[in-house]
Amino acid sequence: MIFVADSAKAKINELMQEAHLDSTHFVRVSVTSGGCSGLSYNMDFDNESRENDQVFEDNGLKVVTDLKSFLYLFNSTLEFSGGLEGKGFYFQNPNASRTCGCGESFAV
């Protein structure tokens, strides 16, 4: 499961309204090689399913990821922070053994 915090839900809904996206769109998250800790998170809006997609719905939002990325994201929570730190979207990931200071990359 991938979870969505209230903070992320509010910001995602705001961004979807600004971009005039309809209910066929969902949040696609993935993990790729890169970043200062070795792996990076990617997030975008999508409306097309792919083979081997893993689909989750939490807090009223649909989140989709590929099978390989799900192995890294299992039981993670998507959060949003707009405070002074200005993190933006980030994951609380119990699978990460370390993260970089900016929160955009991690290692397992």
C-alpha positions as CSV (number, residue, x, y, z in Angstrom):
1,M,0.0,0.0,0.0
2,I,1.0,3.6,-0.6
3,F,-0.6,6.1,1.7
4,V,-1.6,9.7,1.1
5,A,-1.4,12.2,4.0
6,D,-4.1,15.0,4.2
7,S,-1.4,17.6,3.4
8,A,-0.5,15.8,0.1
9,K,-4.2,15.3,-0.7
10,A,-5.0,19.0,-0.4
11,K,-2.0,20.1,-2.6
12,I,-2.7,17.4,-5.2
13,N,-6.3,18.4,-5.5
14,E,-5.3,22.1,-5.8
15,L,-2.8,21.2,-8.6
16,M,-5.3,19.1,-10.4
17,Q,-7.8,21.9,-10.4
18,E,-5.2,24.5,-11.6
19,A,-4.3,22.1,-14.5
20,H,-8.0,21.4,-15.3
21,L,-7.5,17.7,-14.9
22,D,-10.5,15.5,-14.6
23,S,-11.3,12.4,-12.5
24,T,-9.6,10.1,-15.1
25,H,-6.2,11.5,-13.9
26,F,-4.3,10.0,-11.1
27,V,-0.9,10.4,-9.4
28,R,1.8,8.3,-10.8
29,V,4.9,7.8,-8.6
30,S,8.1,5.9,-9.4
31,V,11.6,5.4,-8.2
32,T,14.6,5.8,-10.5
33,S,18.4,5.6,-10.2
34,G,20.0,8.9,-9.3
35,G,20.2,11.6,-6.6
36,C,22.9,12.0,-4.0
37,S,21.7,8.9,-2.1
38,G,21.3,6.6,-5.1
39,L,17.5,6.5,-5.8
40,S,15.1,9.3,-6.6
41,Y,11.4,9.7,-6.4
42,N,9.4,10.9,-9.4
43,M,5.8,12.1,-9.3
44,D,3.4,13.2,-12.1
45,F,-0.2,13.2,-13.2
46,D,-1.2,10.5,-15.7
47,N,-4.4,9.1,-17.1
48,E,-3.1,6.0,-18.9
49,S,-2.6,2.6,-17.2
50,R,0.4,0.5,-18.1
51,E,1.1,-3.2,-17.8
52,N,2.1,-4.3,-14.3
53,D,0.8,-1.1,-12.7
54,Q,0.1,-1.3,-9.0
55,V,-3.0,0.7,-8.2
56,F,-3.8,2.1,-4.7
57,E,-6.5,4.4,-3.4
58,D,-6.0,6.2,-0.1
59,N,-7.6,9.3,1.4
60,G,-9.8,9.7,-1.8
61,L,-6.8,9.7,-4.2
62,K,-5.7,7.1,-6.7
63,V,-1.9,6.5,-6.7
64,V,-0.3,4.3,-9.3
65,T,3.2,2.9,-9.5
66,D,5.1,0.3,-11.5
67,L,5.9,-3.0,-9.8
68,K,9.7,-2.3,-9.5
69,S,9.1,1.0,-7.8
70,F,6.5,-0.5,-5.5
71,L,9.2,-2.7,-4.0
72,Y,10.8,0.5,-2.8
73,L,7.6,2.4,-1.9
74,F,5.8,-0.3,0.0
75,N,4.1,1.2,3.1
76,S,5.3,4.7,2.3
77,T,3.3,7.8,2.9
78,L,3.2,10.7,0.4
79,E,3.4,14.0,2.4
80,F,3.5,17.7,1.5
81,S,5.2,20.5,3.4
82,G,4.9,24.1,2.4
83,G,6.5,25.6,5.5
84,L,9.8,27.4,5.9
85,E,11.8,24.3,4.9
86,G,9.9,24.3,1.6
87,K,10.2,20.6,1.1
88,G,7.2,20.2,-1.2
89,F,6.2,16.6,-1.8
90,Y,8.2,13.9,0.0
91,F,7.8,10.4,1.2
92,Q,7.9,9.0,4.7
93,N,9.5,5.8,3.6
94,P,10.1,3.0,6.1
95,N,12.2,1.1,3.6
96,A,14.9,3.8,3.2
97,S,18.1,3.2,5.2
98,R,19.2,6.8,4.6
99,T,18.0,9.9,2.8
100,C,19.6,13.0,1.5
101,G,19.1,16.4,3.2
102,C,16.6,17.6,0.6
103,G,14.5,14.5,0.9
104,E,14.5,13.9,-2.8
105,S,16.7,10.8,-2.9
106,F,17.2,7.7,-0.6
107,A,19.0,4.4,-0.3
108,V,17.8,1.0,0.8
